[in-house]
Amino acid sequence: MPSDSSDNALDQAAKRLDQALVRLEQRMAARIAQAGASADGAADQDRAKLAAELDACRARERELAEAGQQASQALSRAIGELKSALSEPVE
């Protein structure tokens, strides 16, 4: 039969093991939360970067549309002037 001192030592070892497991679980939970927060921060940065790039692309699109409209108007004037010049009688 085991003695009381060996039972007591085994109980103490089991308690220390339980305490160590609790601390390990707490640390793991903290690390997982920290990793999740870091991932969220990176995703937020990516979203912000993409939003800025989208805004820049939309601004460039507006500039190109305006330039296209101006070019179209200039071509229309030039065509009108050519038609007018070609329809004038030659003297």
PyMOL Python script that loads the backbone (N, CA, C, O; Angstrom):
from pymol import cmd

cmd.read_pdbstr("""\
ATOM      1  N   MET A   1       0.813  -1.168   0.000  1.00  0.00           N
ATOM      2  CA  MET A   1       0.000   0.000   0.000  1.00  0.00           C
ATOM      3  C   MET A   1       0.867   1.245   0.000  1.00  0.00           C
ATOM      4  O   MET A   1       1.854   1.310   0.731  1.00  0.00           O
ATOM      5  N   PRO A   2       0.505   2.254  -0.825  1.00  0.00           N
ATOM      6  CA  PRO A   2       1.281   3.469  -0.818  1.00  0.00           C
ATOM      7  C   PRO A   2       1.064   4.234   0.468  1.00  0.00           C
ATOM      8  O   PRO A   2       0.007   4.157   1.095  1.00  0.00           O
ATOM      9  N   SER A   3       2.077   4.964   0.839  1.00  0.00           N
ATOM     10  CA  SER A   3       1.985   5.741   2.068  1.00  0.00           C
ATOM     11  C   SER A   3       1.280   7.056   1.809  1.00  0.00           C
ATOM     12  O   SER A   3       1.082   7.459   0.663  1.00  0.00           O
ATOM     13  N   ASP A   4       0.908   7.715   2.887  1.00  0.00           N
ATOM     14  CA  ASP A   4       0.227   9.009   2.786  1.00  0.00           C
ATOM     15  C   ASP A   4       1.119  10.044   2.138  1.00  0.00           C
ATOM     16  O   ASP A   4       0.629  10.907   1.410  1.00  0.00           O
ATOM     17  N   SER A   5       2.420   9.981   2.383  1.00  0.00           N
ATOM     18  CA  SER A   5       3.329  10.975   1.829  1.00  0.00           C
ATOM     19  C   SER A   5       3.412  10.844   0.312  1.00  0.00           C
ATOM     20  O   SER A   5       3.522  11.855  -0.381  1.00  0.00           O
ATOM     21  N   SER A   6       3.363   9.622  -0.221  1.00  0.00           N
ATOM     22  CA  SER A   6       3.404   9.467  -1.678  1.00  0.00           C
ATOM     23  C   SER A   6       2.093   9.907  -2.294  1.00  0.00           C
ATOM     24  O   SER A   6       2.085  10.481  -3.383  1.00  0.00           O
ATOM     25  N   ASP A   7       0.968   9.646  -1.609  1.00  0.00           N
ATOM     26  CA  ASP A   7      -0.333  10.136  -2.093  1.00  0.00           C
ATOM     27  C   ASP A   7      -0.345  11.654  -2.081  1.00  0.00           C
ATOM     28  O   ASP A   7      -0.826  12.282  -3.024  1.00  0.00           O
ATOM     29  N   ASN A   8       0.183  12.249  -1.015  1.00  0.00           N
ATOM     30  CA  ASN A   8       0.231  13.689  -0.884  1.00  0.00           C
ATOM     31  C   ASN A   8       1.121  14.292  -1.980  1.00  0.00           C
ATOM     32  O   ASN A   8       0.769  15.317  -2.564  1.00  0.00           O
ATOM     33  N   ALA A   9       2.252  13.673  -2.260  1.00  0.00           N
ATOM     34  CA  ALA A   9       3.161  14.156  -3.295  1.00  0.00           C
ATOM     35  C   ALA A   9       2.509  14.046  -4.664  1.00  0.00           C
ATOM     36  O   ALA A   9       2.661  14.935  -5.501  1.00  0.00           O
ATOM     37  N   LEU A  10       1.782  12.955  -4.893  1.00  0.00           N
ATOM     38  CA  LEU A  10       1.084  12.768  -6.165  1.00  0.00           C
ATOM     39  C   LEU A  10      -0.020  13.811  -6.317  1.00  0.00           C
ATOM     40  O   LEU A  10      -0.191  14.373  -7.399  1.00  0.00           O
ATOM     41  N   ASP A  11      -0.755  14.073  -5.271  1.00  0.00           N
ATOM     42  CA  ASP A  11      -1.808  15.104  -5.307  1.00  0.00           C
ATOM     43  C   ASP A  11      -1.213  16.470  -5.604  1.00  0.00           C
ATOM     44  O   ASP A  11      -1.762  17.231  -6.401  1.00  0.00           O
ATOM     45  N   GLN A  12      -0.098  16.781  -4.967  1.00  0.00           N
ATOM     46  CA  GLN A  12       0.554  18.078  -5.195  1.00  0.00           C
ATOM     47  C   GLN A  12       1.051  18.188  -6.646  1.00  0.00           C
ATOM     48  O   GLN A  12       0.938  19.240  -7.276  1.00  0.00           O
ATOM     49  N   ALA A  13       1.594  17.099  -7.152  1.00  0.00           N
ATOM     50  CA  ALA A  13       2.072  17.099  -8.542  1.00  0.00           C
ATOM     51  C   ALA A  13       0.894  17.286  -9.504  1.00  0.00           C
ATOM     52  O   ALA A  13       1.008  18.004 -10.497  1.00  0.00           O
ATOM     53  N   ALA A  14      -0.228  16.642  -9.209  1.00  0.00           N
ATOM     54  CA  ALA A  14      -1.415  16.781 -10.049  1.00  0.00           C
ATOM     55  C   ALA A  14      -1.943  18.213 -10.008  1.00  0.00           C
ATOM     56  O   ALA A  14      -2.367  18.744 -11.034  1.00  0.00           O
ATOM     57  N   LYS A  15      -1.921  18.830  -8.853  1.00  0.00           N
ATOM     58  CA  LYS A  15      -2.366  20.218  -8.717  1.00  0.00           C
ATOM     59  C   LYS A  15      -1.448  21.160  -9.503  1.00  0.00           C
ATOM     60  O   LYS A  15      -1.918  22.072 -10.182  1.00  0.00           O
ATOM     61  N   ARG A  16      -0.135  20.929  -9.402  1.00  0.00           N
ATOM     62  CA  ARG A  16       0.816  21.770 -10.146  1.00  0.00           C
ATOM     63  C   ARG A  16       0.600  21.609 -11.657  1.00  0.00           C
ATOM     64  O   ARG A  16       0.664  22.573 -12.419  1.00  0.00           O
ATOM     65  N   LEU A  17       0.342  20.364 -12.063  1.00  0.00           N
ATOM     66  CA  LEU A  17       0.086  20.108 -13.474  1.00  0.00           C
ATOM     67  C   LEU A  17      -1.198  20.821 -13.927  1.00  0.00           C
ATOM     68  O   LEU A  17      -1.225  21.423 -15.000  1.00  0.00           O
ATOM     69  N   ASP A  18      -2.241  20.755 -13.125  1.00  0.00           N
ATOM     70  CA  ASP A  18      -3.492  21.454 -13.452  1.00  0.00           C
ATOM     71  C   ASP A  18      -3.268  22.956 -13.550  1.00  0.00           C
ATOM     72  O   ASP A  18      -3.788  23.598 -14.463  1.00  0.00           O
ATOM     73  N   GLN A  19      -2.505  23.524 -12.629  1.00  0.00           N
ATOM     74  CA  GLN A  19      -2.227  24.953 -12.643  1.00  0.00           C
ATOM     75  C   GLN A  19      -1.415  25.341 -13.880  1.00  0.00           C
ATOM     76  O   GLN A  19      -1.654  26.378 -14.498  1.00  0.00           O
ATOM     77  N   ALA A  20      -0.462  24.495 -14.222  1.00  0.00           N
ATOM     78  CA  ALA A  20       0.354  24.762 -15.410  1.00  0.00           C
ATOM     79  C   ALA A  20      -0.505  24.711 -16.669  1.00  0.00           C
ATOM     80  O   ALA A  20      -0.328  25.525 -17.576  1.00  0.00           O
ATOM     81  N   LEU A  21      -1.429  23.764 -16.728  1.00  0.00           N
ATOM     82  CA  LEU A  21      -2.321  23.668 -17.884  1.00  0.00           C
ATOM     83  C   LEU A  21      -3.232  24.884 -17.979  1.00  0.00           C
ATOM     84  O   LEU A  21      -3.478  25.386 -19.076  1.00  0.00           O
ATOM     85  N   VAL A  22      -3.730  25.358 -16.859  1.00  0.00           N
ATOM     86  CA  VAL A  22      -4.575  26.553 -16.853  1.00  0.00           C
ATOM     87  C   VAL A  22      -3.792  27.752 -17.381  1.00  0.00           C
ATOM     88  O   VAL A  22      -4.296  28.511 -18.209  1.00  0.00           O
ATOM     89  N   ARG A  23      -2.542  27.923 -16.895  1.00  0.00           N
ATOM     90  CA  ARG A  23      -1.719  29.036 -17.368  1.00  0.00           C
ATOM     91  C   ARG A  23      -1.424  28.905 -18.867  1.00  0.00           C
ATOM     92  O   ARG A  23      -1.444  29.895 -19.599  1.00  0.00           O
ATOM     93  N   LEU A  24      -1.154  27.690 -19.309  1.00  0.00           N
ATOM     94  CA  LEU A  24      -0.884  27.457 -20.726  1.00  0.00           C
ATOM     95  C   LEU A  24      -2.104  27.802 -21.576  1.00  0.00           C
ATOM     96  O   LEU A  24      -1.971  28.442 -22.619  1.00  0.00           O
ATOM     97  N   GLU A  25      -3.273  27.389 -21.146  1.00  0.00           N
ATOM     98  CA  GLU A  25      -4.499  27.699 -21.885  1.00  0.00           C
ATOM     99  C   GLU A  25      -4.742  29.204 -21.937  1.00  0.00           C
ATOM    100  O   GLU A  25      -5.162  29.732 -22.966  1.00  0.00           O
ATOM    101  N   GLN A  26      -4.478  29.895 -20.829  1.00  0.00           N
ATOM    102  CA  GLN A  26      -4.653  31.346 -20.807  1.00  0.00           C
ATOM    103  C   GLN A  26      -3.696  32.031 -21.774  1.00  0.00           C
ATOM    104  O   GLN A  26      -4.085  32.937 -22.510  1.00  0.00           O
ATOM    105  N   ARG A  27      -2.442  31.590 -21.766  1.00  0.00           N
ATOM    106  CA  ARG A  27      -1.457  32.178 -22.678  1.00  0.00           C
ATOM    107  C   ARG A  27      -1.810  31.899 -24.131  1.00  0.00           C
ATOM    108  O   ARG A  27      -1.659  32.766 -24.992  1.00  0.00           O
ATOM    109  N   MET A  28      -2.279  30.689 -24.400  1.00  0.00           N
ATOM    110  CA  MET A  28      -2.671  30.353 -25.777  1.00  0.00           C
ATOM    111  C   MET A  28      -3.846  31.219 -26.224  1.00  0.00           C
ATOM    112  O   MET A  28      -3.869  31.714 -27.351  1.00  0.00           O
ATOM    113  N   ALA A  29      -4.812  31.397 -25.342  1.00  0.00           N
ATOM    114  CA  ALA A  29      -5.969  32.232 -25.678  1.00  0.00           C
ATOM    115  C   ALA A  29      -5.537  33.668 -25.951  1.00  0.00           C
ATOM    116  O   ALA A  29      -6.039  34.308 -26.875  1.00  0.00           O
ATOM    117  N   ALA A  30      -4.595  34.175 -25.136  1.00  0.00           N
ATOM    118  CA  ALA A  30      -4.099  35.539 -25.352  1.00  0.00           C
ATOM    119  C   ALA A  30      -3.361  35.642 -26.683  1.00  0.00           C
ATOM    120  O   ALA A  30      -3.531  36.623 -27.408  1.00  0.00           O
ATOM    121  N   ARG A  31      -2.546  34.645 -27.013  1.00  0.00           N
ATOM    122  CA  ARG A  31      -1.809  34.657 -28.284  1.00  0.00           C
ATOM    123  C   ARG A  31      -2.761  34.577 -29.474  1.00  0.00           C
ATOM    124  O   ARG A  31      -2.564  35.256 -30.482  1.00  0.00           O
ATOM    125  N   ILE A  32      -3.784  33.752 -29.352  1.00  0.00           N
ATOM    126  CA  ILE A  32      -4.768  33.633 -30.441  1.00  0.00           C
ATOM    127  C   ILE A  32      -5.496  34.956 -30.628  1.00  0.00           C
ATOM    128  O   ILE A  32      -5.711  35.394 -31.759  1.00  0.00           O
ATOM    129  N   ALA A  33      -5.873  35.589 -29.539  1.00  0.00           N
ATOM    130  CA  ALA A  33      -6.548  36.897 -29.625  1.00  0.00           C
ATOM    131  C   ALA A  33      -5.627  37.932 -30.243  1.00  0.00           C
ATOM    132  O   ALA A  33      -6.057  38.743 -31.064  1.00  0.00           O
ATOM    133  N   GLN A  34      -4.357  37.907 -29.848  1.00  0.00           N
ATOM    134  CA  GLN A  34      -3.386  38.861 -30.392  1.00  0.00           C
ATOM    135  C   GLN A  34      -3.184  38.622 -31.885  1.00  0.00           C
ATOM    136  O   GLN A  34      -3.120  39.575 -32.663  1.00  0.00           O
ATOM    137  N   ALA A  35      -3.084  37.372 -32.284  1.00  0.00           N
ATOM    138  CA  ALA A  35      -2.915  37.050 -33.707  1.00  0.00           C
ATOM    139  C   ALA A  35      -4.138  37.482 -34.504  1.00  0.00           C
ATOM    140  O   ALA A  35      -4.013  37.983 -35.621  1.00  0.00           O
ATOM    141  N   GLY A  36      -5.317  37.288 -33.930  1.00  0.00           N
ATOM    142  CA  GLY A  36      -6.539  37.718 -34.606  1.00  0.00           C
ATOM    143  C   GLY A  36      -6.585  39.224 -34.772  1.00  0.00           C
ATOM    144  O   GLY A  36      -7.003  39.723 -35.817  1.00  0.00           O
ATOM    145  N   ALA A  37      -6.159  39.954 -33.749  1.00  0.00           N
ATOM    146  CA  ALA A  37      -6.146  41.414 -33.824  1.00  0.00           C
ATOM    147  C   ALA A  37      -5.148  41.879 -34.879  1.00  0.00           C
ATOM    148  O   ALA A  37      -5.412  42.831 -35.613  1.00  0.00           O
ATOM    149  N   SER A  38      -4.001  41.206 -34.952  1.00  0.00           N
ATOM    150  CA  SER A  38      -3.004  41.567 -35.967  1.00  0.00           C
ATOM    151  C   SER A  38      -3.539  41.313 -37.365  1.00  0.00           C
ATOM    152  O   SER A  38      -3.332  42.115 -38.276  1.00  0.00           O
ATOM    153  N   ALA A  39      -4.222  40.202 -37.525  1.00  0.00           N
ATOM    154  CA  ALA A  39      -4.791  39.874 -38.841  1.00  0.00           C
ATOM    155  C   ALA A  39      -5.862  40.882 -39.222  1.00  0.00           C
ATOM    156  O   ALA A  39      -5.944  41.298 -40.378  1.00  0.00           O
ATOM    157  N   ASP A  40      -6.686  41.279 -38.251  1.00  0.00           N
ATOM    158  CA  ASP A  40      -7.718  42.285 -38.537  1.00  0.00           C
ATOM    159  C   ASP A  40      -7.080  43.605 -38.929  1.00  0.00           C
ATOM    160  O   ASP A  40      -7.556  44.278 -39.844  1.00  0.00           O
ATOM    161  N   GLY A  41      -6.005  43.981 -38.244  1.00  0.00           N
ATOM    162  CA  GLY A  41      -5.309  45.224 -38.567  1.00  0.00           C
ATOM    163  C   GLY A  41      -4.736  45.191 -39.969  1.00  0.00           C
ATOM    164  O   GLY A  41      -4.806  46.183 -40.694  1.00  0.00           O
ATOM    165  N   ALA A  42      -4.172  44.064 -40.356  1.00  0.00           N
ATOM    166  CA  ALA A  42      -3.610  43.922 -41.704  1.00  0.00           C
ATOM    167  C   ALA A  42      -4.718  43.992 -42.744  1.00  0.00           C
ATOM    168  O   ALA A  42      -4.553  44.609 -43.796  1.00  0.00           O
ATOM    169  N   ALA A  43      -5.843  43.359 -42.448  1.00  0.00           N
ATOM    170  CA  ALA A  43      -6.969  43.392 -43.381  1.00  0.00           C
ATOM    171  C   ALA A  43      -7.501  44.815 -43.523  1.00  0.00           C
ATOM    172  O   ALA A  43      -7.863  45.244 -44.619  1.00  0.00           O
ATOM    173  N   ASP A  44      -7.546  45.543 -42.406  1.00  0.00           N
ATOM    174  CA  ASP A  44      -7.995  46.941 -42.461  1.00  0.00           C
ATOM    175  C   ASP A  44      -7.044  47.780 -43.310  1.00  0.00           C
ATOM    176  O   ASP A  44      -7.482  48.635 -44.080  1.00  0.00           O
ATOM    177  N   GLN A  45      -5.747  47.534 -43.168  1.00  0.00           N
ATOM    178  CA  GLN A  45      -4.765  48.271 -43.975  1.00  0.00           C
ATOM    179  C   GLN A  45      -4.935  47.931 -45.458  1.00  0.00           C
ATOM    180  O   GLN A  45      -4.863  48.810 -46.317  1.00  0.00           O
ATOM    181  N   ASP A  46      -5.158  46.656 -45.747  1.00  0.00           N
ATOM    182  CA  ASP A  46      -5.365  46.247 -47.138  1.00  0.00           C
ATOM    183  C   ASP A  46      -6.612  46.909 -47.710  1.00  0.00           C
ATOM    184  O   ASP A  46      -6.599  47.405 -48.837  1.00  0.00           O
ATOM    185  N   ARG A  47      -7.697  46.915 -46.923  1.00  0.00           N
ATOM    186  CA  ARG A  47      -8.933  47.556 -47.380  1.00  0.00           C
ATOM    187  C   ARG A  47      -8.720  49.036 -47.631  1.00  0.00           C
ATOM    188  O   ARG A  47      -9.194  49.571 -48.633  1.00  0.00           O
ATOM    189  N   ALA A  48      -8.016  49.701 -46.736  1.00  0.00           N
ATOM    190  CA  ALA A  48      -7.761  51.132 -46.887  1.00  0.00           C
ATOM    191  C   ALA A  48      -6.918  51.399 -48.129  1.00  0.00           C
ATOM    192  O   ALA A  48      -7.180  52.349 -48.867  1.00  0.00           O
ATOM    193  N   LYS A  49      -5.913  50.571 -48.360  1.00  0.00           N
ATOM    194  CA  LYS A  49      -5.067  50.731 -49.540  1.00  0.00           C
ATOM    195  C   LYS A  49      -5.873  50.520 -50.819  1.00  0.00           C
ATOM    196  O   LYS A  49      -5.742  51.281 -51.777  1.00  0.00           O
ATOM    197  N   LEU A  50      -6.701  49.488 -50.826  1.00  0.00           N
ATOM    198  CA  LEU A  50      -7.529  49.224 -52.006  1.00  0.00           C
ATOM    199  C   LEU A  50      -8.535  50.350 -52.240  1.00  0.00           C
ATOM    200  O   LEU A  50      -8.796  50.720 -53.385  1.00  0.00           O
ATOM    201  N   ALA A  51      -9.095  50.889 -51.173  1.00  0.00           N
ATOM    202  CA  ALA A  51     -10.048  51.993 -51.309  1.00  0.00           C
ATOM    203  C   ALA A  51      -9.355  53.223 -51.891  1.00  0.00           C
ATOM    204  O   ALA A  51      -9.922  53.915 -52.737  1.00  0.00           O
ATOM    205  N   ALA A  52      -8.143  53.492 -51.444  1.00  0.00           N
ATOM    206  CA  ALA A  52      -7.391  54.640 -51.971  1.00  0.00           C
ATOM    207  C   ALA A  52      -7.065  54.432 -53.453  1.00  0.00           C
ATOM    208  O   ALA A  52      -7.170  55.361 -54.253  1.00  0.00           O
ATOM    209  N   GLU A  53      -6.669  53.206 -53.811  1.00  0.00           N
ATOM    210  CA  GLU A  53      -6.374  52.913 -55.210  1.00  0.00           C
ATOM    211  C   GLU A  53      -7.629  53.034 -56.075  1.00  0.00           C
ATOM    212  O   GLU A  53      -7.566  53.531 -57.199  1.00  0.00           O
ATOM    213  N   LEU A  54      -8.761  52.580 -55.550  1.00  0.00           N
ATOM    214  CA  LEU A  54     -10.022  52.695 -56.280  1.00  0.00           C
ATOM    215  C   LEU A  54     -10.391  54.155 -56.490  1.00  0.00           C
ATOM    216  O   LEU A  54     -10.812  54.538 -57.581  1.00  0.00           O
ATOM    217  N   ASP A  55     -10.237  54.971 -55.455  1.00  0.00           N
ATOM    218  CA  ASP A  55     -10.519  56.402 -55.589  1.00  0.00           C
ATOM    219  C   ASP A  55      -9.630  57.040 -56.655  1.00  0.00           C
ATOM    220  O   ASP A  55     -10.095  57.848 -57.459  1.00  0.00           O
ATOM    221  N   ALA A  56      -8.351  56.672 -56.657  1.00  0.00           N
ATOM    222  CA  ALA A  56      -7.422  57.219 -57.654  1.00  0.00           C
ATOM    223  C   ALA A  56      -7.821  56.779 -59.060  1.00  0.00           C
ATOM    224  O   ALA A  56      -7.755  57.571 -60.001  1.00  0.00           O
ATOM    225  N   CYS A  57      -8.229  55.536 -59.205  1.00  0.00           N
ATOM    226  CA  CYS A  57      -8.658  55.029 -60.521  1.00  0.00           C
ATOM    227  C   CYS A  57      -9.929  55.739 -60.996  1.00  0.00           C
ATOM    228  O   CYS A  57     -10.066  56.062 -62.175  1.00  0.00           O
ATOM    229  N   ARG A  58     -10.845  55.973 -60.073  1.00  0.00           N
ATOM    230  CA  ARG A  58     -12.081  56.671 -60.457  1.00  0.00           C
ATOM    231  C   ARG A  58     -11.790  58.108 -60.859  1.00  0.00           C
ATOM    232  O   ARG A  58     -12.404  58.626 -61.792  1.00  0.00           O
ATOM    233  N   ALA A  59     -10.861  58.761 -60.165  1.00  0.00           N
ATOM    234  CA  ALA A  59     -10.482  60.131 -60.527  1.00  0.00           C
ATOM    235  C   ALA A  59      -9.848  60.138 -61.914  1.00  0.00           C
ATOM    236  O   ALA A  59     -10.142  61.011 -62.731  1.00  0.00           O
ATOM    237  N   ARG A  60      -8.982  59.170 -62.175  1.00  0.00           N
ATOM    238  CA  ARG A  60      -8.342  59.067 -63.497  1.00  0.00           C
ATOM    239  C   ARG A  60      -9.387  58.779 -64.578  1.00  0.00           C
ATOM    240  O   ARG A  60      -9.289  59.295 -65.692  1.00  0.00           O
ATOM    241  N   GLU A  61     -10.370  57.968 -64.253  1.00  0.00           N
ATOM    242  CA  GLU A  61     -11.449  57.674 -65.201  1.00  0.00           C
ATOM    243  C   GLU A  61     -12.213  58.954 -65.560  1.00  0.00           C
ATOM    244  O   GLU A  61     -12.529  59.187 -66.726  1.00  0.00           O
ATOM    245  N   ARG A  62     -12.506  59.782 -64.548  1.00  0.00           N
ATOM    246  CA  ARG A  62     -13.203  61.049 -64.803  1.00  0.00           C
ATOM    247  C   ARG A  62     -12.355  61.957 -65.695  1.00  0.00           C
ATOM    248  O   ARG A  62     -12.864  62.586 -66.623  1.00  0.00           O
ATOM    249  N   GLU A  63     -11.045  62.015 -65.397  1.00  0.00           N
ATOM    250  CA  GLU A  63     -10.148  62.838 -66.218  1.00  0.00           C
ATOM    251  C   GLU A  63     -10.133  62.356 -67.670  1.00  0.00           C
ATOM    252  O   GLU A  63     -10.181  63.164 -68.598  1.00  0.00           O
ATOM    253  N   LEU A  64     -10.066  61.058 -67.856  1.00  0.00           N
ATOM    254  CA  LEU A  64     -10.039  60.504 -69.216  1.00  0.00           C
ATOM    255  C   LEU A  64     -11.362  60.736 -69.940  1.00  0.00           C
ATOM    256  O   LEU A  64     -11.376  61.015 -71.139  1.00  0.00           O
ATOM    257  N   ALA A  65     -12.471  60.621 -69.213  1.00  0.00           N
ATOM    258  CA  ALA A  65     -13.776  60.866 -69.821  1.00  0.00           C
ATOM    259  C   ALA A  65     -13.892  62.329 -70.257  1.00  0.00           C
ATOM    260  O   ALA A  65     -14.410  62.621 -71.335  1.00  0.00           O
ATOM    261  N   GLU A  66     -13.412  63.235 -69.421  1.00  0.00           N
ATOM    262  CA  GLU A  66     -13.445  64.660 -69.764  1.00  0.00           C
ATOM    263  C   GLU A  66     -12.551  64.937 -70.978  1.00  0.00           C
ATOM    264  O   GLU A  66     -12.939  65.675 -71.883  1.00  0.00           O
ATOM    265  N   ALA A  67     -11.356  64.341 -70.992  1.00  0.00           N
ATOM    266  CA  ALA A  67     -10.449  64.524 -72.134  1.00  0.00           C
ATOM    267  C   ALA A  67     -11.068  63.952 -73.404  1.00  0.00           C
ATOM    268  O   ALA A  67     -10.932  64.541 -74.477  1.00  0.00           O
ATOM    269  N   GLY A  68     -11.739  62.825 -73.297  1.00  0.00           N
ATOM    270  CA  GLY A  68     -12.420  62.231 -74.446  1.00  0.00           C
ATOM    271  C   GLY A  68     -13.532  63.125 -74.961  1.00  0.00           C
ATOM    272  O   GLY A  68     -13.710  63.271 -76.171  1.00  0.00           O
ATOM    273  N   GLN A  69     -14.274  63.718 -74.050  1.00  0.00           N
ATOM    274  CA  GLN A  69     -15.349  64.626 -74.442  1.00  0.00           C
ATOM    275  C   GLN A  69     -14.784  65.863 -75.141  1.00  0.00           C
ATOM    276  O   GLN A  69     -15.326  66.313 -76.151  1.00  0.00           O
ATOM    277  N   GLN A  70     -13.706  66.404 -74.604  1.00  0.00           N
ATOM    278  CA  GLN A  70     -13.082  67.565 -75.234  1.00  0.00           C
ATOM    279  C   GLN A  70     -12.541  67.213 -76.620  1.00  0.00           C
ATOM    280  O   GLN A  70     -12.658  68.006 -77.555  1.00  0.00           O
ATOM    281  N   ALA A  71     -11.959  66.040 -76.748  1.00  0.00           N
ATOM    282  CA  ALA A  71     -11.443  65.611 -78.052  1.00  0.00           C
ATOM    283  C   ALA A  71     -12.587  65.426 -79.042  1.00  0.00           C
ATOM    284  O   ALA A  71     -12.466  65.785 -80.213  1.00  0.00           O
ATOM    285  N   SER A  72     -13.684  64.871 -78.573  1.00  0.00           N
ATOM    286  CA  SER A  72     -14.846  64.675 -79.435  1.00  0.00           C
ATOM    287  C   SER A  72     -15.396  66.015 -79.917  1.00  0.00           C
ATOM    288  O   SER A  72     -15.745  66.160 -81.088  1.00  0.00           O
ATOM    289  N   GLN A  73     -15.474  66.989 -79.019  1.00  0.00           N
ATOM    290  CA  GLN A  73     -15.957  68.315 -79.398  1.00  0.00           C
ATOM    291  C   GLN A  73     -15.007  68.970 -80.410  1.00  0.00           C
ATOM    292  O   GLN A  73     -15.453  69.598 -81.371  1.00  0.00           O
ATOM    293  N   ALA A  74     -13.703  68.820 -80.189  1.00  0.00           N
ATOM    294  CA  ALA A  74     -12.724  69.392 -81.112  1.00  0.00           C
ATOM    295  C   ALA A  74     -12.841  68.742 -82.483  1.00  0.00           C
ATOM    296  O   ALA A  74     -12.755  69.427 -83.501  1.00  0.00           O
ATOM    297  N   LEU A  75     -13.037  67.422 -82.520  1.00  0.00           N
ATOM    298  CA  LEU A  75     -13.209  66.724 -83.802  1.00  0.00           C
ATOM    299  C   LEU A  75     -14.486  67.181 -84.507  1.00  0.00           C
ATOM    300  O   LEU A  75     -14.506  67.365 -85.724  1.00  0.00           O
ATOM    301  N   SER A  76     -15.539  67.358 -83.733  1.00  0.00           N
ATOM    302  CA  SER A  76     -16.793  67.819 -84.331  1.00  0.00           C
ATOM    303  C   SER A  76     -16.621  69.201 -84.948  1.00  0.00           C
ATOM    304  O   SER A  76     -17.121  69.454 -86.044  1.00  0.00           O
ATOM    305  N   ARG A  77     -15.921  70.097 -84.258  1.00  0.00           N
ATOM    306  CA  ARG A  77     -15.678  71.433 -84.818  1.00  0.00           C
ATOM    307  C   ARG A  77     -14.831  71.332 -86.091  1.00  0.00           C
ATOM    308  O   ARG A  77     -15.109  71.992 -87.092  1.00  0.00           O
ATOM    309  N   ALA A  78     -13.797  70.495 -86.031  1.00  0.00           N
ATOM    310  CA  ALA A  78     -12.917  70.346 -87.194  1.00  0.00           C
ATOM    311  C   ALA A  78     -13.687  69.774 -88.385  1.00  0.00           C
ATOM    312  O   ALA A  78     -13.489  70.216 -89.517  1.00  0.00           O
ATOM    313  N   ILE A  79     -14.546  68.815 -88.146  1.00  0.00           N
ATOM    314  CA  ILE A  79     -15.358  68.236 -89.230  1.00  0.00           C
ATOM    315  C   ILE A  79     -16.288  69.297 -89.797  1.00  0.00           C
ATOM    316  O   ILE A  79     -16.457  69.400 -91.011  1.00  0.00           O
ATOM    317  N   GLY A  80     -16.889  70.080 -88.915  1.00  0.00           N
ATOM    318  CA  GLY A  80     -17.770  71.156 -89.378  1.00  0.00           C
ATOM    319  C   GLY A  80     -17.021  72.166 -90.225  1.00  0.00           C
ATOM    320  O   GLY A  80     -17.520  72.609 -91.259  1.00  0.00           O
ATOM    321  N   GLU A  81     -15.828  72.530 -89.790  1.00  0.00           N
ATOM    322  CA  GLU A  81     -15.029  73.481 -90.560  1.00  0.00           C
ATOM    323  C   GLU A  81     -14.623  72.891 -91.911  1.00  0.00           C
ATOM    324  O   GLU A  81     -14.627  73.593 -92.923  1.00  0.00           O
ATOM    325  N   LEU A  82     -14.275  71.608 -91.927  1.00  0.00           N
ATOM    326  CA  LEU A  82     -13.922  70.954 -93.194  1.00  0.00           C
ATOM    327  C   LEU A  82     -15.119  70.896 -94.135  1.00  0.00           C
ATOM    328  O   LEU A  82     -14.977  71.166 -95.328  1.00  0.00           O
ATOM    329  N   LYS A  83     -16.274  70.555 -93.627  1.00  0.00           N
ATOM    330  CA  LYS A  83     -17.480  70.504 -94.460  1.00  0.00           C
ATOM    331  C   LYS A  83     -17.790  71.887 -95.015  1.00  0.00           C
ATOM    332  O   LYS A  83     -18.139  72.045 -96.185  1.00  0.00           O
ATOM    333  N   SER A  84     -17.655  72.877 -94.153  1.00  0.00           N
ATOM    334  CA  SER A  84     -17.917  74.246 -94.591  1.00  0.00           C
ATOM    335  C   SER A  84     -16.939  74.654 -95.678  1.00  0.00           C
ATOM    336  O   SER A  84     -17.322  75.248 -96.687  1.00  0.00           O
ATOM    337  N   ALA A  85     -15.680  74.331 -95.461  1.00  0.00           N
ATOM    338  CA  ALA A  85     -14.635  74.679 -96.451  1.00  0.00           C
ATOM    339  C   ALA A  85     -14.873  73.936 -97.762  1.00  0.00           C
ATOM    340  O   ALA A  85     -14.672  74.507 -98.834  1.00  0.00           O
ATOM    341  N   LEU A  86     -15.290  72.699 -97.698  1.00  0.00           N
ATOM    342  CA  LEU A  86     -15.507  71.910 -98.914  1.00  0.00           C
ATOM    343  C   LEU A  86     -16.783  72.315 -99.649  1.00  0.00           C
ATOM    344  O   LEU A  86     -16.893  72.114-100.859  1.00  0.00           O
ATOM    345  N   SER A  87     -17.723  72.869 -98.943  1.00  0.00           N
ATOM    346  CA  SER A  87     -18.970  73.259 -99.593  1.00  0.00           C
ATOM    347  C   SER A  87     -18.911  74.663-100.203  1.00  0.00           C
ATOM    348  O   SER A  87     -19.800  75.039-100.967  1.00  0.00           O
ATOM    349  N   GLU A  88     -17.883  75.432 -99.878  1.00  0.00           N
ATOM    350  CA  GLU A  88     -17.732  76.758-100.461  1.00  0.00           C
ATOM    351  C   GLU A  88     -17.344  76.628-101.931  1.00  0.00           C
ATOM    352  O   GLU A  88     -16.523  75.791-102.307  1.00  0.00           O
ATOM    353  N   PRO A  89     -17.943  77.460-102.730  1.00  0.00           N
ATOM    354  CA  PRO A  89     -17.570  77.403-104.156  1.00  0.00           C
ATOM    355  C   PRO A  89     -16.136  77.881-104.378  1.00  0.00           C
ATOM    356  O   PRO A  89     -15.655  78.795-103.708  1.00  0.00           O
ATOM    357  N   VAL A  90     -15.486  77.252-105.313  1.00  0.00           N
ATOM    358  CA  VAL A  90     -14.120  77.609-105.633  1.00  0.00           C
ATOM    359  C   VAL A  90     -14.160  78.749-106.642  1.00  0.00           C
ATOM    360  O   VAL A  90     -14.892  78.664-107.628  1.00  0.00           O
ATOM    361  N   GLU A  91     -13.422  79.775-106.430  1.00  0.00           N
ATOM    362  CA  GLU A  91     -13.436  80.920-107.344  1.00  0.00           C
ATOM    363  C   GLU A  91     -12.282  80.914-108.288  1.00  0.00           C
ATOM    364  O   GLU A  91     -12.159  81.815-109.118  1.00  0.00           O
TER     365      GLU A  91
END
""", "prot")
cmd.dss("prot")
cmd.show_as("cartoon", "prot")
cmd.util.cbc("prot")
cmd.orient("prot")
